[in-house]
Amino acid sequence: MDLFYFILISFGITQILVHATIFNKIRPEHHFFHCSMCVGFWVGVFLVLINPLTELINFRLNLVNALCMGWLSSGTSYVLSNLFGDFGIRIDKGEE
């Protein structure tokens, strides 16, 4: 269950950092800050670092876990951001 919570938390934080209009004035224009895969990695690493401060997720704090959770957060944030949009599940109709 920790892994499920981790994925949902990292996706939520990543979506807020990348897409929330509240950050438009302070979000740099660099591509990195508009990429859910890039920001997702660092969100995952951040969550592992604050892991000792929460009881919601519980992983050992070490370099390998930080990297693995960063990669997991990056991948799942990218996939989920491509599956879900502001109006629910994205459905591409393709070319006719």
Backbone as XML, in Angstrom:
<?xml version="1.0"?>
<chain id="A" units="angstrom">
  <residue number="1" name="MET">
    <atom name="N" x="0.820" y="-1.189" z="0.000"/>
    <atom name="CA" x="0.000" y="0.000" z="0.000"/>
    <atom name="C" x="0.870" y="1.261" z="0.000"/>
  </residue>
  <residue number="2" name="ASP">
    <atom name="N" x="2.068" y="1.166" z="0.603"/>
    <atom name="CA" x="2.984" y="2.311" z="0.609"/>
    <atom name="C" x="3.312" y="2.758" z="-0.812"/>
  </residue>
  <residue number="3" name="LEU">
    <atom name="N" x="3.530" y="1.787" z="-1.687"/>
    <atom name="CA" x="3.884" y="2.100" z="-3.070"/>
    <atom name="C" x="2.732" y="2.812" z="-3.784"/>
  </residue>
  <residue number="4" name="PHE">
    <atom name="N" x="1.527" y="2.371" z="-3.537"/>
    <atom name="CA" x="0.348" y="2.998" z="-4.134"/>
    <atom name="C" x="0.214" y="4.447" z="-3.665"/>
  </residue>
  <residue number="5" name="TYR">
    <atom name="N" x="0.359" y="4.672" z="-2.371"/>
    <atom name="CA" x="0.314" y="6.035" z="-1.828"/>
    <atom name="C" x="1.429" y="6.893" z="-2.419"/>
  </residue>
  <residue number="6" name="PHE">
    <atom name="N" x="2.614" y="6.310" z="-2.515"/>
    <atom name="CA" x="3.754" y="7.033" z="-3.066"/>
    <atom name="C" x="3.457" y="7.497" z="-4.493"/>
  </residue>
  <residue number="7" name="ILE">
    <atom name="N" x="2.915" y="6.609" z="-5.316"/>
    <atom name="CA" x="2.616" y="6.946" z="-6.707"/>
    <atom name="C" x="1.565" y="8.055" z="-6.787"/>
  </residue>
  <residue number="8" name="LEU">
    <atom name="N" x="0.504" y="7.940" z="-6.002"/>
    <atom name="CA" x="-0.539" y="8.969" z="-6.032"/>
    <atom name="C" x="-0.034" y="10.319" z="-5.530"/>
  </residue>
  <residue number="9" name="ILE">
    <atom name="N" x="0.754" y="10.299" z="-4.461"/>
    <atom name="CA" x="1.297" y="11.542" z="-3.917"/>
    <atom name="C" x="2.248" y="12.193" z="-4.919"/>
  </residue>
  <residue number="10" name="SER">
    <atom name="N" x="3.144" y="11.401" z="-5.490"/>
    <atom name="CA" x="4.113" y="11.965" z="-6.437"/>
    <atom name="C" x="3.418" y="12.502" z="-7.685"/>
  </residue>
  <residue number="11" name="PHE">
    <atom name="N" x="2.389" y="11.806" z="-8.163"/>
    <atom name="CA" x="1.639" y="12.299" z="-9.320"/>
    <atom name="C" x="0.944" y="13.615" z="-8.993"/>
  </residue>
  <residue number="12" name="GLY">
    <atom name="N" x="0.310" y="13.680" z="-7.832"/>
    <atom name="CA" x="-0.383" y="14.900" z="-7.441"/>
    <atom name="C" x="0.544" y="16.092" z="-7.319"/>
  </residue>
  <residue number="13" name="ILE">
    <atom name="N" x="1.667" y="15.896" z="-6.652"/>
    <atom name="CA" x="2.633" y="16.996" z="-6.489"/>
    <atom name="C" x="3.192" y="17.415" z="-7.834"/>
  </residue>
  <residue number="14" name="THR">
    <atom name="N" x="3.518" y="16.437" z="-8.670"/>
    <atom name="CA" x="4.072" y="16.741" z="-9.998"/>
    <atom name="C" x="3.075" y="17.530" z="-10.832"/>
  </residue>
  <residue number="15" name="GLN">
    <atom name="N" x="1.814" y="17.115" z="-10.830"/>
    <atom name="CA" x="0.792" y="17.826" z="-11.596"/>
    <atom name="C" x="0.649" y="19.269" z="-11.124"/>
  </residue>
  <residue number="16" name="ILE">
    <atom name="N" x="0.667" y="19.465" z="-9.820"/>
    <atom name="CA" x="0.551" y="20.817" z="-9.286"/>
    <atom name="C" x="1.748" y="21.673" z="-9.695"/>
  </residue>
  <residue number="17" name="LEU">
    <atom name="N" x="2.946" y="21.125" z="-9.572"/>
    <atom name="CA" x="4.144" y="21.902" z="-9.912"/>
    <atom name="C" x="4.234" y="22.215" z="-11.404"/>
  </residue>
  <residue number="18" name="VAL">
    <atom name="N" x="3.808" y="21.287" z="-12.250"/>
    <atom name="CA" x="3.955" y="21.462" z="-13.700"/>
    <atom name="C" x="2.797" y="22.248" z="-14.306"/>
  </residue>
  <residue number="19" name="HIS">
    <atom name="N" x="1.564" y="22.031" z="-13.823"/>
    <atom name="CA" x="0.400" y="22.576" z="-14.515"/>
    <atom name="C" x="-0.412" y="23.621" z="-13.756"/>
  </residue>
  <residue number="20" name="ALA">
    <atom name="N" x="-0.254" y="23.758" z="-12.463"/>
    <atom name="CA" x="-1.111" y="24.669" z="-11.692"/>
    <atom name="C" x="-0.868" y="26.125" z="-12.077"/>
  </residue>
  <residue number="21" name="THR">
    <atom name="N" x="-1.949" y="26.830" z="-12.338"/>
    <atom name="CA" x="-1.827" y="28.236" z="-12.750"/>
    <atom name="C" x="-1.309" y="29.122" z="-11.629"/>
  </residue>
  <residue number="22" name="ILE">
    <atom name="N" x="-1.432" y="28.675" z="-10.400"/>
    <atom name="CA" x="-0.947" y="29.475" z="-9.272"/>
    <atom name="C" x="0.575" y="29.684" z="-9.345"/>
  </residue>
  <residue number="23" name="PHE">
    <atom name="N" x="1.270" y="28.789" z="-10.015"/>
    <atom name="CA" x="2.728" y="28.894" z="-10.130"/>
    <atom name="C" x="3.176" y="29.545" z="-11.440"/>
  </residue>
  <residue number="24" name="ASN">
    <atom name="N" x="2.262" y="29.997" z="-12.278"/>
    <atom name="CA" x="2.635" y="30.561" z="-13.582"/>
    <atom name="C" x="3.597" y="31.733" z="-13.469"/>
  </residue>
  <residue number="25" name="LYS">
    <atom name="N" x="3.420" y="32.577" z="-12.468"/>
    <atom name="CA" x="4.270" y="33.770" z="-12.339"/>
    <atom name="C" x="5.677" y="33.439" z="-11.858"/>
  </residue>
  <residue number="26" name="ILE">
    <atom name="N" x="5.838" y="32.349" z="-11.122"/>
    <atom name="CA" x="7.157" y="32.028" z="-10.573"/>
    <atom name="C" x="7.809" y="30.833" z="-11.263"/>
  </residue>
  <residue number="27" name="ARG">
    <atom name="N" x="7.055" y="30.107" z="-12.109"/>
    <atom name="CA" x="7.605" y="28.943" z="-12.809"/>
    <atom name="C" x="8.494" y="29.416" z="-13.954"/>
  </residue>
  <residue number="28" name="PRO">
    <atom name="N" x="9.773" y="29.019" z="-13.955"/>
    <atom name="CA" x="10.666" y="29.405" z="-15.048"/>
    <atom name="C" x="10.175" y="28.837" z="-16.393"/>
  </residue>
  <residue number="29" name="GLU">
    <atom name="N" x="10.561" y="29.481" z="-17.482"/>
    <atom name="CA" x="10.127" y="29.056" z="-18.813"/>
    <atom name="C" x="10.931" y="27.868" z="-19.354"/>
  </residue>
  <residue number="30" name="HIS">
    <atom name="N" x="11.941" y="27.455" z="-18.649"/>
    <atom name="CA" x="12.769" y="26.333" z="-19.097"/>
    <atom name="C" x="11.923" y="25.076" z="-19.250"/>
  </residue>
  <residue number="31" name="HIS">
    <atom name="N" x="12.242" y="24.253" z="-20.248"/>
    <atom name="CA" x="11.490" y="23.023" z="-20.548"/>
    <atom name="C" x="11.355" y="22.113" z="-19.327"/>
  </residue>
  <residue number="32" name="PHE">
    <atom name="N" x="12.382" y="22.053" z="-18.503"/>
    <atom name="CA" x="12.377" y="21.169" z="-17.333"/>
    <atom name="C" x="11.141" y="21.371" z="-16.468"/>
  </residue>
  <residue number="33" name="PHE">
    <atom name="N" x="10.744" y="22.596" z="-16.261"/>
    <atom name="CA" x="9.645" y="22.914" z="-15.355"/>
    <atom name="C" x="8.267" y="22.688" z="-15.975"/>
  </residue>
  <residue number="34" name="HIS">
    <atom name="N" x="8.230" y="22.274" z="-17.233"/>
    <atom name="CA" x="6.974" y="21.964" z="-17.916"/>
    <atom name="C" x="6.921" y="20.486" z="-18.299"/>
  </residue>
  <residue number="35" name="CYS">
    <atom name="N" x="7.812" y="19.696" z="-17.755"/>
    <atom name="CA" x="7.935" y="18.279" z="-18.100"/>
    <atom name="C" x="7.588" y="17.426" z="-16.875"/>
  </residue>
  <residue number="36" name="SER">
    <atom name="N" x="6.492" y="16.668" z="-16.977"/>
    <atom name="CA" x="6.081" y="15.857" z="-15.824"/>
    <atom name="C" x="7.076" y="14.735" z="-15.538"/>
  </residue>
  <residue number="37" name="MET">
    <atom name="N" x="7.810" y="14.302" z="-16.542"/>
    <atom name="CA" x="8.815" y="13.259" z="-16.322"/>
    <atom name="C" x="10.017" y="13.820" z="-15.556"/>
  </residue>
  <residue number="38" name="CYS">
    <atom name="N" x="10.453" y="15.004" z="-15.917"/>
    <atom name="CA" x="11.611" y="15.633" z="-15.264"/>
    <atom name="C" x="11.295" y="16.028" z="-13.825"/>
  </residue>
  <residue number="39" name="VAL">
    <atom name="N" x="10.214" y="16.753" z="-13.646"/>
    <atom name="CA" x="9.821" y="17.194" z="-12.311"/>
    <atom name="C" x="9.448" y="15.988" z="-11.454"/>
  </residue>
  <residue number="40" name="GLY">
    <atom name="N" x="8.810" y="14.979" z="-12.074"/>
    <atom name="CA" x="8.410" y="13.777" z="-11.352"/>
    <atom name="C" x="9.576" y="13.059" z="-10.702"/>
  </residue>
  <residue number="41" name="PHE">
    <atom name="N" x="10.730" y="13.025" z="-11.378"/>
    <atom name="CA" x="11.907" y="12.379" z="-10.801"/>
    <atom name="C" x="12.294" y="13.055" z="-9.490"/>
  </residue>
  <residue number="42" name="TRP">
    <atom name="N" x="12.392" y="14.375" z="-9.519"/>
    <atom name="CA" x="12.831" y="15.095" z="-8.328"/>
    <atom name="C" x="11.779" y="15.087" z="-7.232"/>
  </residue>
  <residue number="43" name="VAL">
    <atom name="N" x="10.519" y="15.007" z="-7.599"/>
    <atom name="CA" x="9.461" y="14.855" z="-6.598"/>
    <atom name="C" x="9.624" y="13.514" z="-5.886"/>
  </residue>
  <residue number="44" name="GLY">
    <atom name="N" x="9.914" y="12.456" z="-6.639"/>
    <atom name="CA" x="10.136" y="11.143" z="-6.034"/>
    <atom name="C" x="11.314" y="11.138" z="-5.079"/>
  </residue>
  <residue number="45" name="VAL">
    <atom name="N" x="12.400" y="11.769" z="-5.472"/>
    <atom name="CA" x="13.576" y="11.863" z="-4.602"/>
    <atom name="C" x="13.226" y="12.667" z="-3.350"/>
  </residue>
  <residue number="46" name="PHE">
    <atom name="N" x="12.513" y="13.761" z="-3.528"/>
    <atom name="CA" x="12.092" y="14.582" z="-2.394"/>
    <atom name="C" x="11.224" y="13.787" z="-1.414"/>
  </residue>
  <residue number="47" name="LEU">
    <atom name="N" x="10.303" y="13.006" z="-1.934"/>
    <atom name="CA" x="9.430" y="12.214" z="-1.067"/>
    <atom name="C" x="10.213" y="11.177" z="-0.268"/>
  </residue>
  <residue number="48" name="VAL">
    <atom name="N" x="11.238" y="10.595" z="-0.870"/>
    <atom name="CA" x="12.071" y="9.650" z="-0.120"/>
    <atom name="C" x="12.829" y="10.387" z="0.974"/>
  </residue>
  <residue number="49" name="LEU">
    <atom name="N" x="13.280" y="11.599" z="0.697"/>
    <atom name="CA" x="14.030" y="12.365" z="1.694"/>
    <atom name="C" x="13.161" y="12.793" z="2.873"/>
  </residue>
  <residue number="50" name="ILE">
    <atom name="N" x="11.886" y="13.094" z="2.622"/>
    <atom name="CA" x="11.007" y="13.485" z="3.727"/>
    <atom name="C" x="10.282" y="12.280" z="4.331"/>
  </residue>
  <residue number="51" name="ASN">
    <atom name="N" x="10.567" y="11.121" z="3.818"/>
    <atom name="CA" x="9.957" y="9.877" z="4.272"/>
    <atom name="C" x="9.989" y="9.696" z="5.788"/>
  </residue>
  <residue number="52" name="PRO">
    <atom name="N" x="11.099" y="9.990" z="6.485"/>
    <atom name="CA" x="11.110" y="9.821" z="7.938"/>
    <atom name="C" x="10.130" y="10.733" z="8.679"/>
  </residue>
  <residue number="53" name="LEU">
    <atom name="N" x="9.627" y="11.769" z="8.016"/>
    <atom name="CA" x="8.730" y="12.720" z="8.661"/>
    <atom name="C" x="7.257" y="12.341" z="8.539"/>
  </residue>
  <residue number="54" name="THR">
    <atom name="N" x="6.959" y="11.277" z="7.815"/>
    <atom name="CA" x="5.572" y="10.891" z="7.599"/>
    <atom name="C" x="5.366" y="9.410" z="7.888"/>
  </residue>
  <residue number="55" name="GLU">
    <atom name="N" x="4.150" y="9.055" z="8.210"/>
    <atom name="CA" x="3.806" y="7.652" z="8.420"/>
    <atom name="C" x="3.033" y="7.093" z="7.232"/>
  </residue>
  <residue number="56" name="LEU">
    <atom name="N" x="2.757" y="7.932" z="6.242"/>
    <atom name="CA" x="1.977" y="7.511" z="5.095"/>
    <atom name="C" x="2.771" y="6.598" z="4.169"/>
  </residue>
  <residue number="57" name="ILE">
    <atom name="N" x="4.020" y="6.943" z="3.941"/>
    <atom name="CA" x="4.913" y="6.087" z="3.155"/>
    <atom name="C" x="6.100" y="5.729" z="4.036"/>
  </residue>
  <residue number="58" name="ASN">
    <atom name="N" x="6.644" y="4.546" z="3.830"/>
    <atom name="CA" x="7.692" y="4.075" z="4.723"/>
    <atom name="C" x="8.740" y="3.279" z="3.944"/>
  </residue>
  <residue number="59" name="PHE">
    <atom name="N" x="9.789" y="3.967" z="3.496"/>
    <atom name="CA" x="10.886" y="3.344" z="2.768"/>
    <atom name="C" x="12.194" y="3.678" z="3.472"/>
  </residue>
  <residue number="60" name="ARG">
    <atom name="N" x="13.153" y="2.811" z="3.362"/>
    <atom name="CA" x="14.476" y="3.106" z="3.930"/>
    <atom name="C" x="15.100" y="4.266" z="3.177"/>
  </residue>
  <residue number="61" name="LEU">
    <atom name="N" x="15.765" y="5.106" z="3.924"/>
    <atom name="CA" x="16.397" y="6.282" z="3.346"/>
    <atom name="C" x="17.820" y="5.930" z="2.935"/>
  </residue>
  <residue number="62" name="ASN">
    <atom name="N" x="18.025" y="5.694" z="1.633"/>
    <atom name="CA" x="19.358" y="5.462" z="1.091"/>
    <atom name="C" x="19.375" y="5.889" z="-0.374"/>
  </residue>
  <residue number="63" name="LEU">
    <atom name="N" x="20.553" y="5.953" z="-0.948"/>
    <atom name="CA" x="20.718" y="6.453" z="-2.307"/>
    <atom name="C" x="19.979" y="5.602" z="-3.330"/>
  </residue>
  <residue number="64" name="VAL">
    <atom name="N" x="20.058" y="4.293" z="-3.198"/>
    <atom name="CA" x="19.420" y="3.403" z="-4.172"/>
    <atom name="C" x="17.907" y="3.583" z="-4.138"/>
  </residue>
  <residue number="65" name="ASN">
    <atom name="N" x="17.319" y="3.641" z="-2.958"/>
    <atom name="CA" x="15.876" y="3.867" z="-2.861"/>
    <atom name="C" x="15.492" y="5.231" z="-3.421"/>
  </residue>
  <residue number="66" name="ALA">
    <atom name="N" x="16.292" y="6.241" z="-3.149"/>
    <atom name="CA" x="15.993" y="7.581" z="-3.664"/>
    <atom name="C" x="15.990" y="7.575" z="-5.191"/>
  </residue>
  <residue number="67" name="LEU">
    <atom name="N" x="16.964" y="6.928" z="-5.804"/>
    <atom name="CA" x="17.015" y="6.855" z="-7.269"/>
    <atom name="C" x="15.852" y="6.034" z="-7.822"/>
  </residue>
  <residue number="68" name="CYS">
    <atom name="N" x="15.614" y="4.872" z="-7.234"/>
    <atom name="CA" x="14.528" y="4.002" z="-7.723"/>
    <atom name="C" x="13.170" y="4.679" z="-7.590"/>
  </residue>
  <residue number="69" name="MET">
    <atom name="N" x="12.934" y="5.344" z="-6.484"/>
    <atom name="CA" x="11.660" y="6.016" z="-6.296"/>
    <atom name="C" x="11.548" y="7.253" z="-7.192"/>
  </residue>
  <residue number="70" name="GLY">
    <atom name="N" x="12.674" y="7.893" z="-7.470"/>
    <atom name="CA" x="12.663" y="8.992" z="-8.435"/>
    <atom name="C" x="12.291" y="8.502" z="-9.816"/>
  </residue>
  <residue number="71" name="TRP">
    <atom name="N" x="12.859" y="7.373" z="-10.217"/>
    <atom name="CA" x="12.527" y="6.794" z="-11.524"/>
    <atom name="C" x="11.075" y="6.343" z="-11.575"/>
  </residue>
  <residue number="72" name="LEU">
    <atom name="N" x="10.605" y="5.720" z="-10.514"/>
    <atom name="CA" x="9.210" y="5.288" z="-10.453"/>
    <atom name="C" x="8.266" y="6.480" z="-10.529"/>
  </residue>
  <residue number="73" name="SER">
    <atom name="N" x="8.566" y="7.507" z="-9.777"/>
    <atom name="CA" x="7.741" y="8.714" z="-9.790"/>
    <atom name="C" x="7.752" y="9.374" z="-11.164"/>
  </residue>
  <residue number="74" name="SER">
    <atom name="N" x="8.908" y="9.426" z="-11.794"/>
    <atom name="CA" x="9.036" y="10.017" z="-13.118"/>
    <atom name="C" x="8.184" y="9.266" z="-14.137"/>
  </residue>
  <residue number="75" name="GLY">
    <atom name="N" x="8.323" y="7.966" z="-14.162"/>
    <atom name="CA" x="7.593" y="7.148" z="-15.133"/>
    <atom name="C" x="6.093" y="7.177" z="-14.917"/>
  </residue>
  <residue number="76" name="THR">
    <atom name="N" x="5.673" y="6.999" z="-13.682"/>
    <atom name="CA" x="4.233" y="6.971" z="-13.423"/>
    <atom name="C" x="3.602" y="8.355" z="-13.592"/>
  </residue>
  <residue number="77" name="SER">
    <atom name="N" x="4.324" y="9.401" z="-13.237"/>
    <atom name="CA" x="3.792" y="10.751" z="-13.449"/>
    <atom name="C" x="3.615" y="11.032" z="-14.926"/>
  </residue>
  <residue number="78" name="TYR">
    <atom name="N" x="4.566" y="10.597" z="-15.738"/>
    <atom name="CA" x="4.475" y="10.790" z="-17.189"/>
    <atom name="C" x="3.296" y="10.019" z="-17.776"/>
  </residue>
  <residue number="79" name="VAL">
    <atom name="N" x="3.190" y="8.750" z="-17.404"/>
    <atom name="CA" x="2.103" y="7.909" z="-17.935"/>
    <atom name="C" x="0.744" y="8.451" z="-17.493"/>
  </residue>
  <residue number="80" name="LEU">
    <atom name="N" x="0.602" y="8.739" z="-16.207"/>
    <atom name="CA" x="-0.680" y="9.218" z="-15.703"/>
    <atom name="C" x="-1.050" y="10.584" z="-16.274"/>
  </residue>
  <residue number="81" name="SER">
    <atom name="N" x="-0.058" y="11.454" z="-16.491"/>
    <atom name="CA" x="-0.371" y="12.764" z="-17.063"/>
    <atom name="C" x="-0.788" y="12.648" z="-18.524"/>
  </residue>
  <residue number="82" name="ASN">
    <atom name="N" x="-0.351" y="11.583" z="-19.204"/>
    <atom name="CA" x="-0.800" y="11.365" z="-20.576"/>
    <atom name="C" x="-2.148" y="10.650" z="-20.634"/>
  </residue>
  <residue number="83" name="LEU">
    <atom name="N" x="-2.506" y="9.945" z="-19.582"/>
    <atom name="CA" x="-3.796" y="9.249" z="-19.539"/>
    <atom name="C" x="-4.936" y="10.148" z="-19.084"/>
  </residue>
  <residue number="84" name="PHE">
    <atom name="N" x="-4.642" y="11.062" z="-18.150"/>
    <atom name="CA" x="-5.680" y="11.899" z="-17.558"/>
    <atom name="C" x="-5.412" y="13.367" z="-17.847"/>
  </residue>
  <residue number="85" name="GLY">
    <atom name="N" x="-6.472" y="14.078" z="-18.209"/>
    <atom name="CA" x="-6.393" y="15.515" z="-18.438"/>
    <atom name="C" x="-7.344" y="16.240" z="-17.502"/>
  </residue>
  <residue number="86" name="ASP">
    <atom name="N" x="-7.571" y="17.499" z="-17.772"/>
    <atom name="CA" x="-8.455" y="18.306" z="-16.938"/>
    <atom name="C" x="-9.902" y="17.812" z="-16.963"/>
  </residue>
  <residue number="87" name="PHE">
    <atom name="N" x="-10.270" y="17.119" z="-18.026"/>
    <atom name="CA" x="-11.657" y="16.687" z="-18.184"/>
    <atom name="C" x="-11.803" y="15.168" z="-18.088"/>
  </residue>
  <residue number="88" name="GLY">
    <atom name="N" x="-10.869" y="14.518" z="-17.427"/>
    <atom name="CA" x="-10.956" y="13.062" z="-17.229"/>
    <atom name="C" x="-9.999" y="12.300" z="-18.126"/>
  </residue>
  <residue number="89" name="ILE">
    <atom name="N" x="-10.396" y="11.103" z="-18.495"/>
    <atom name="CA" x="-9.541" y="10.229" z="-19.308"/>
    <atom name="C" x="-9.430" y="10.805" z="-20.714"/>
  </residue>
  <residue number="90" name="ARG">
    <atom name="N" x="-8.203" y="10.894" z="-21.200"/>
    <atom name="CA" x="-7.962" y="11.401" z="-22.546"/>
    <atom name="C" x="-8.221" y="10.291" z="-23.559"/>
  </residue>
  <residue number="91" name="ILE">
    <atom name="N" x="-8.975" y="10.619" z="-24.577"/>
    <atom name="CA" x="-9.251" y="9.649" z="-25.641"/>
    <atom name="C" x="-8.847" y="10.291" z="-26.957"/>
  </residue>
  <residue number="92" name="ASP">
    <atom name="N" x="-7.812" y="9.740" z="-27.591"/>
    <atom name="CA" x="-7.392" y="10.221" z="-28.893"/>
    <atom name="C" x="-8.239" y="9.515" z="-29.949"/>
  </residue>
  <residue number="93" name="LYS">
    <atom name="N" x="-8.830" y="10.292" z="-30.836"/>
    <atom name="CA" x="-9.681" y="9.706" z="-31.868"/>
    <atom name="C" x="-8.896" y="9.258" z="-33.079"/>
  </residue>
  <residue number="94" name="GLY">
    <atom name="N" x="-7.627" y="9.632" z="-33.166"/>
    <atom name="CA" x="-6.799" y="9.211" z="-34.284"/>
    <atom name="C" x="-7.201" y="9.899" z="-35.584"/>
  </residue>
  <residue number="95" name="GLU">
    <atom name="N" x="-6.416" y="9.659" z="-36.600"/>
    <atom name="CA" x="-6.700" y="10.270" z="-37.913"/>
    <atom name="C" x="-7.656" y="9.390" z="-38.672"/>
  </residue>
  <residue number="96" name="GLU">
    <atom name="N" x="-8.561" y="10.030" z="-39.370"/>
    <atom name="CA" x="-9.536" y="9.273" z="-40.155"/>
    <atom name="C" x="-9.229" y="9.321" z="-41.617"/>
  </residue>
</chain>
